[in-house]
């Protein structure tokens, strides 16, 4: 599982020229899922994300989490996070998860953020043609990859 996390001053997502999700200060999270991902992996990724101390405190140090600032999250499905560009010029997406499996985990992540962590969470529409608008803060972008974070080597 991959999360591309951007700290934003605001972000929104439109489908068919209609805004379906909108936040102010917080995280814009693009979520990529592969077939080996599970709810247990999603739980670890969520916990890591919620705990990240990447917002500035009163001294300008990145020392605060999303909960500390009462921030919001906009979560967008993004299978292209699994693009493999090693061969040729056309990316392969063979490592991206089956759409039904990916959608199940995507919806699970959104539900957990809302219900377990009580974070104001908005979302895109899985599989839709979405236009994502954002104002970066910093910019500050972090990539979390479950294989790097939770695989024993």
C-alpha positions in Angstrom: 0.0 0.0 0.0 1.2 3.5 -0.8 0.1 6.8 0.6 1.4 10.0 -1.1 0.6 12.6 1.6 0.7 16.4 0.9 0.3 19.0 3.5 -2.3 21.5 2.2 -3.8 24.8 3.1 -6.9 23.6 1.2 -7.9 20.9 -1.3 -10.9 19.8 -3.2 -12.0 17.2 -5.7 -14.5 17.5 -8.5 -16.3 14.9 -10.6 -18.3 16.0 -13.6 -17.8 19.7 -12.7 -19.3 19.1 -9.2 -17.2 19.4 -6.0 -17.6 16.2 -4.0 -15.0 16.7 -1.4 -13.3 19.8 0.1 -11.1 20.5 3.0 -9.1 23.3 4.6 -5.8 22.7 6.4 -4.7 19.1 6.5 -3.6 16.2 4.4 -4.4 15.4 0.8 -3.7 11.7 0.6 -3.4 9.7 -2.6 -3.9 6.0 -1.9 -2.5 3.2 -4.0 -3.4 -0.5 -3.3 -1.9 -3.7 -4.6 -3.3 -7.2 -4.3 -1.2 -8.3 -1.3 -2.6 -5.4 0.8 -4.9 -6.2 3.8 -7.0 -4.3 6.4 -4.1 -5.0 8.8 -1.7 -3.2 6.5 -4.2 -0.4 6.0 -4.5 -0.1 9.8 -0.8 0.3 10.1 -0.7 2.9 7.3 -3.5 4.9 8.9 -1.9 4.9 12.3 1.4 6.0 10.8 -0.3 8.8 8.9 -2.3 10.1 11.8 0.8 10.1 14.0 3.0 11.9 11.6 4.3 15.1 13.2 4.7 17.3 10.1 2.8 20.4 11.0 4.7 23.4 12.5 4.4 24.3 16.1 4.6 27.8 17.6 8.4 27.7 17.1 8.2 26.7 13.4 9.3 23.1 14.1 7.5 20.2 12.4 6.2 18.8 15.7 2.4 18.6 15.4 0.2 15.8 14.1 -3.1 16.1 12.2 -5.0 15.7 15.4 -3.0 18.4 17.2 -4.1 21.0 14.6 -7.6 19.5 14.2 -6.9 19.2 10.5 -8.9 17.4 7.8 -8.1 14.8 5.2 -9.0 14.5 1.6 -8.5 10.9 0.4 -8.2 10.1 -3.3 -7.8 6.6 -4.9 -4.7 6.6 -7.1 -3.7 3.3 -8.7 -1.0 5.1 -10.7 1.1 5.1 -7.5 2.0 1.6 -8.6 3.3 2.6 -12.0 6.3 0.7 -13.1 8.4 2.8 -15.5 11.5 0.6 -15.7 10.9 -0.7 -19.2 10.0 1.5 -22.2 8.1 4.7 -22.0 4.7 3.5 -21.2 4.1 2.7 -17.5 2.9 -0.7 -16.5 0.2 -0.9 -13.8 0.4 -4.7 -13.3 1.3 -4.1 -9.6 -1.8 -2.1 -8.9 -4.6 -4.0 -7.1 -7.7 -5.5 -8.6 -10.3 -2.7 -8.6 -12.8 -4.5 -6.3 -10.1 -5.2 -3.7 -8.6 -1.7 -4.0 -12.0 -0.1 -3.6 -12.8 -2.2 -0.6 -9.6 -1.1 1.1 -10.0 2.5 0.0 -13.5 2.6 1.6 -12.2 0.9 4.7 -9.4 3.6 5.1 -12.0 6.4 4.8 -14.3 4.8 7.3 -11.5 4.2 9.8 -10.3 7.8 9.5 -13.8 9.1 10.2 -15.0 6.6 12.8 -11.9 5.4 14.7 -9.8 8.5 14.5 -12.7 11.1 14.3 -10.9 13.1 11.6 -13.0 15.2 9.2 -12.4 13.1 6.1 -13.6 13.8 2.6 -13.0 11.6 -0.4 -13.0 11.3 -4.1 -15.0 8.8 -6.1 -13.2 5.5 -6.8 -12.5 4.9 -10.5 -13.9 8.3 -11.5 -12.2 10.9 -13.7 -11.4 13.4 -10.9 -10.0 16.9 -10.9 -8.0 17.5 -7.8 -7.3 21.1 -6.7 -4.9 22.0 -3.9 -2.8 24.7 -2.3 0.4 23.1 -0.9 1.6 24.2 2.4 5.4 24.3 2.3 5.3 22.3 0.0 5.6 19.3 2.3 5.1 15.9 0.7 5.7 12.4 2.2 5.5 9.0 0.6 4.6 6.0 2.8 5.1 2.6 1.3 4.0 -0.4 3.4 6.7 -2.6 1.9 9.4 -0.2 3.2 7.7 0.5 6.6 6.4 -2.9 7.7 8.4 -5.6 5.8 11.1 -7.4 7.8 14.2 -7.8 5.6 
